[in-house]
C-alpha cells in the first residue's frame, strides 16, 4: 500500500477554516486554493484520508479532521438549514483567508459572553483592529434585530468598539436600520460582496487612494471631524469629504447631525461606490456625490 499523500499548506488552511465554521461549499473552497479546478483534486485526497466528507453541495469536516487540527469533537448533527447558515458564515473565512478570525464559540469564550448571544465571531484586521461580526438571514425577524442591537450596545463592556453587520439581501439591510449602537464604528454591508469592500477599506492608505480617484491633483487635508475624513477644494471652495464606502452608521449619524445644523461652515462631498449612490442620495440630498470603483476609475460627480 502506497504512502499517504502529504497535506499541503492550503489543505491545512482549509481544515483550519472548516474546524471553525464546520461547513463550506466547493465554490468557497476554490477561493482558498486559488487555482481553478485544483481544489477538486485536493478534496479527493482529504476525503480519502477521512478528514472531510461530502453532504450534497456541502463539505463538512469529520471527527478525524477536527482531531488533526487539535480542536476536539464534531459539532452536533446539523440540520439542512443550519448547514446553509454555516455556509453563509463560511464566506468570512474564505474571503478573508489568512486573517485572524475567532468563530462564535471562541469569541464567547475569550470575551466571556453569554452562550446564547448572536455574535458570529470576531475579525482581526491586519493592523490589529478588532471587529465583532454578525451575518443576518435574508429576512431577519424583528426580535433577532432587537437582540443583536442590544448586544452591540453592550460590546464596550468587553472592549469591542467596532462591528460589522453582513446582510445577504437588501431587506436585511433595511431591517437593521440606522442605530449606531454606541459603537466607534458600525459597518452594514452586503453579503458576501461586502467582505471585498471590508478588505479594500482595511488597506493602509485607502482613503488617500479613493481621494486620488475622485479628486486627482486636488488638496488632501485630514480633519478630525467625526463625519468627514478630510477636506479638499472643489471649484475654489473648501469642502468636507466623507468616505461612506464602508456604510458606517456611526459616521452617517454624525453626518446627519452636521447637515441638520442651521449654519454649516463647509459643504459636504460624499465618496461612495456607484451602486451605493442612490441610497446615499436619498439620505443626504444636500451633499455632492463622487462615485468611485474599488481598484478602478472614478465616475462623474453628481450634485443634488
Buried (B, 14 or more C-beta within 10 A) or exposed (E): EEEEBEBEEBBEBBBBBBBBBBBBBEEBBBBBBEEEEEBEEBBEBBBEBEBBBEEEEBBBBBEEBBBBBEBEEBBEEBEEEBBBBBBBBBBBBBBBBEBEBBBBEBBBEEBEBEEEBBBBBBBBBEEEEBBBBBBBBEEBEEEBBEBBBEBBBBBEEBEBBBBBBBBBBEBBBEBBEEBBBBBBBBBBBBBBBBBBBBBBBBEEEBBEBBBBBBBEEEEBEEEEBBBBBBBBEBEEEEBBBBBBBBBBBBBBBBBEEBBEEEEEEBBBBBBBBEEBBEBBBEBBEEBBBBBBEBEEEBBEBEEE
